[in-house]
Amino acid sequence: MKKVAVIPGDGIGPEVIGATLEVLKKVAPGQFEFQSVAMGGNAIDKYGEPMPAESLRICQEADATLLGAVGGPKWDNMPPDLRPERGLLGVRKGLKVFANIRPAKIFAPLASACPLRKDIADKGIDFIIVRELTGGIYFGKHEAFTTPDGEKAARDVMEYTEHEIRRIAHVGFKMAMNRRKIVTSVDKANILTSSRLWREVVEDVAKEYPEVRLNHLYVDNASMQLIRVPHEFDVIVTENTFGDILSDEASQIVGSIGMIPSASLGEDNRGLYEPIHGSAPDIAGQDKANPIGTILCGAMMLRWSFGMNDEAGKIESAVDDVLKAGLRTPDIFTEGTTLISGSRMRDEIISRL
C-alpha cells in the first residue's frame, strides 16, 4: 500500500484535490492509503500556525505528498511568519525538495485558447521549467528597519551556494538528455553577483553533458522570448524567484493556469505534487474550478514517485480525450466548445479511464 499525504488546502484546493483522489482510486484501485493533512490558512484557523509539526511529520513519513492550494485574502494581513505561504515553504524545506518541475505544453484541442498569434502557437509549445526551490530571496535574510534619518526601509537577500546551483543544474541537464537536448539557463548576470556565480557553475556542469546545447538568457529577455518564440525552448533552468514568475507566464501561453501541474523533487522519489493555479478564492465553492492541473499532478506522482507509467499514461490520455470532445471548464471555454462544471470535468475524465 502506497502512502500519500493529502493537503487539500484553501479556496478551490479541496475541490480539485477531491477530483484527483477519485481519479487515482479509479485508475489504481486499492493501491493507495490517503491521509488528509492541515496546512495553510485552514491550519492557521484550527491550530494557529500554517504548518503544524504533526502535519509535517505525516508528509515526511508518506511516500509522496499531493497538495491543492493554500492562501487567500482572509489571511493577507497575518504576520509574515504566519502567512499560509509559510506553510508551503515549510513543507518544501521539511521534505528537502529543491527542484520544482513545471511542464508547459499546449494541448492541441486548446490551441484556440492560446493568447499568442496563431502562427506562433502553431509551431508548438512544449518545454519544462526547472526552478530551484530552497535558495534565493525566498529563503534569504529578510529585514525591516529604520534608517538613521527615521525612514522606513527593508531588504531581502538573494543568496546561493555552489552546491545549490550545481544540483539543480544537474536536474535540468538530465531532463534535457531525455528531450531535445537544449538547456536555457536564466539569470541576471549583468547585474547580480549571485547570478554570475549561477552562470559560472552551470557552465561547469554543462561540461558533463557534451550532447546538450547550453544557452544563457537574462530573465527580462527570457520573459520576452517565451512570448515571441516559445517553440525554441526545451528545458529552462533558473533560480527561485525568476522561476516563480516565468512559470506563471508559461501557464498563460498554453491556455490556462488551471492546466499546469508541477512536482517538487529532492534526492529521492518522495515528491510534492501541486498545481500552479493557486487557491482562487473568488470561485471557491462554485464548481467552476478546473481540476485538470491537479489531476495531471496525480499522473506525475504515479510516474515519478511510484513508477506507474501505464496508469499515468491512462490519466493523460483521458484528459486529452475530454478536451478533444470539446468539453471545457470556464477558464478554457471558447466559442464552439461546451461549458461544463468542475465536477462534470472530473466525471468525464473518470468515464474515459
N, C-alpha and C positions, 0 to 999 in steps of 0.2 A: 504494500500500500504506500503510495507516494503522498507525503505530507505537504500541503500547500497552505501557507499563511495568507489570509484574505483580508485586505484592508479596504472596506467599502468607501470610507472617507466621507466627504461632504458633497453638498449640491447634487449633481447628477451621478456622483460616484456609485451610490448603492444601486441605481437603475442599470448602469452599464455593467457593473460587476455581476449583478444578478443574471443578466442576459448571458454573460460569458460563462458563468458556472453551469447554466443549463446546457450550453453548447458543449462544454467539456464532459458533462455527465452523459450526453448523447453519443459523443464520438469515442469515448473511452469509459464505458460504464463500469463502476465498481473499482476503478483503479486509483481514485484519489480520496484522501481524507482532508476536507477543508475545515480550517479553524478561523473564525472571524476575529479580527483584531481592531481595537480602537486606536485611531491616530488622527491628528489634525484637529479641526475645530470641534468635532464631536468628543474627542478625548479631553479637550480643554473644558468643555461644558461638564463632562462627567467626572474627570479626575484632576482638573486644574493644571494640566500640562499637555503639550502636543504629542509627546512620545513617552508614554509611561514605560517604566522598566519592564513590566510584565509583557507588554506588547512587543517590545524589542526582543525579549527572550524567546517568545514564540516564533518570531521571524527568524531569529538566529538558529533555532532548532529545526526549522522547516527545510524541505528540500528546495523550495522556491517560494517567492512571495509575489502575489498579484495585488496590484493597487489600483483603485478607481481614480480618485482625485481629492485634493484637500484644499481648504481655504474658502473664503467668501467675505462679503462686506461686513458681516456680523462681527468678525474678529479683526477688522482692519486697524482698529485703534489699540490693539493689545500691545504691550511692551515687546520689543524685538525678540527677546528670548522666549516669549510665549505665543508668538505668531504660529498659525498652523504650518506654515512652510518650514519652521524649525524642526517639526516632526519629520518632514521629508528629508532634510539634511541629516537628521539624527539617524534615521533608518539606513540611509546610504552609508553613513560612517560606520554604524554598527554592523552592517553586513559586509563591510570592506569592499564595496563595489567602487570601481574607479573609472569604468568605461561605459558611457551611455551610447547605445547604438540606435540611431533613428533612420530607418529607411524612408526614402521619398520616391515613390513610384506612382505614376499615373495609371490608373486602371482605364483600359481602352473605352469601356462604356461611359466613363466620366470625363472624357476629353472635352465635352462641351461645357463642363463646369470649371475648366481651367481658365483663369483670368488672362492668361497670356495670349498673344496673337496666334491664330490657328497655324500659321506657318512655323512658329516656334514649337508649339505643343505637338505638332505632327512629327517632329523629329524624335520624340520620345523623351521621357523623364524617368530616370532610374539610377539613383545614387544613394549613398549611405553617408550620414554624418556621424563621425566617431568623436564624441565630446568627452574631454577629461572632466571628471566629476568631483574630485576631492581637493583640488588646489585652486589657485587664483583668488580673485577678490571675494568670492563667496565664503571662503574659509580663511581668508587673511585677517589681519587685525582691523577691527572696526572701532572707531573712536570719535566721540563728540566732545568738543572742548570749547573753551572761550579764549580768544586771543588776548594779548596784553592790553589792547585798547578796548576790550569789552565786547568784541563782536563774536557772535556765534560762528563756529566752524566745525567741520567734520572731515575725517579721512578714512579711506578704505584701502588696504594694502593688497596689491596683487603680487603674490609670491609663488614661485615654482622651484622645485629641486630638479636636478638632472634625472634622478630616479623616476619621479612622477612623469616627466616628459618622455623618457625612454620607454616606459612600459606602455603608455597609451599609443606611442608611435608604432610599437610592435603590433598592437591590436589592429591598427589601420593597415599596415603593410600586409599582414597575414590575410585580412579580408580581401585586399586588392588582389592577392595572388589567386584567389578563387573567383575573381570577377574579370574586369578588363585591364587590370594591372596598371592603374593610374591612381596616384595619391596626390591630393592637393592639400598642402599644409597651410592653414590660415593663421596669420599673426598680425602684429602691428610693429614689425621690427624697425621701421624707420623712426619710431617714437619711443617705444617701451624697451627698457633693459631686459625685462623678463621675456619679451618676445625675441630678443636677439639670442638669448640662451635657448629658447624654444627652437629657433631655426637651426642653431648650431647642432643641437642634439638630434633633431630629426634628420639632418643631413648625414650625421654619423650612423644612425640606424639604417638609413637608406642603403648604405654600402653592403648590408647583409642581404639585400633583396635586389640584386642587379637586374632582374627581369621587370621590375616595377619602375615606371617613369614618375619622378617626383617633380611637382610644380609648387611654387610658393605664390601666395596671394596675400596682400594686405586685406584686412577684414572689410574695409569700406569698398574696395574693388571687388572682393568676393561677393558681397551682397548685390552689387550691380550685375556681375556676370551670371549669378543664379537666375536673374530675370532675363538677361539677354541671350545666353547660350547654355541653358540648363543641361542639354544633352551631352555637353562636353565633360561633365563631372562624373566621376566613378566613386571614389572614396575621399571624403573630406575629413581631415584630422585637425582638431583645433582645441583651444583651451575652454575652460568652463563658461565664462560669460559670453564669448563670441559664439560658442556652440549653442547656447541657450537662445540667442537671438536668431542666428541663421537657421536653426531647425524650425522655428516658428514661421519664418519666411518660407522655407521649403514646404511646410504644410499647406500654405495657401496656394502655391503654384501647382499643386497636384489636385486641387479641387476643394478640399475641406480639411480643417484641422481635426475634424471628427473621424478621419480615416487613418490617422497615423499612429501606429504602435511604437513602442520603444522598449529597450531592455537595458538594464544596468548590470554589468557583469564584473566579477572580481577574478581572483586567481583560480577559483574552482567553478563548477557549473551552477552554483546556487545563485540564480539571478533574481533581480527585482524587475518586474514587468509592469509597465504603466502606459496608458495612452498619454498623448501630449496636450489634450484639449483643455485641461483644467476643469474646475468644478461647475462652471456655467450656472451659477445660482439663478439667473434670470429665467431659465427654462426648467429648473428642477421641479419634479412632481407633475409635469405637464405631458409626459410621454412623448416628448419631442426629441429627446437626446438620441443621437446616432450611436449605437453600440458597436459599430464595426471596428473602430480603433482598438477598443478593449478586447473584442473577440479575436482580433488578429494578434493582440498581446498573448492571448491564450495559445494561439498557434505557435508563436515564437517560443513560449515557455515549453511546449511539448517538444519542439525541435532541439532547442539549445540546452535545456536543463535535463531532459529525460530521453533524448534521442528517439523520440516517437515521430519520425519523419512522415510516415504514411498518414497518421492521424492529423498531423499539422497540415499536410497537403490537402486532405479532405476538407478541412475548415476553409482554407484559402480558396479552393475550387467552389465551395458552396457560396462564399461571399461573391466571387466572380459571377457565378450563375445568377444570383439575385440581381446584381447590377445589370447584367445583360438582359434580364427580364424587364428592365425599366423601372424597378421599384426604388423609391428614394425617400429618405427622411428629409425634413425641411432644409437642413444645411446643404444638401446636394441636389435639391429639387430644381429642375429646369423645365421649360415648356416642352411638352411632348412626352414627359415621364409621369409616373403615377406616385402621388404623395401618400406616404404611409407613416404610421407611428413607429416609435422606437420598439415597442413590444411586438408589433407585427413584423418588423425587420428581423428581430430575434427569431420569431416563429418561422419565417420564410427560410432563414438560413438553416435552422434545425431540420426543416422538412426536406432539405436537399442533402443532408448528410447520409 
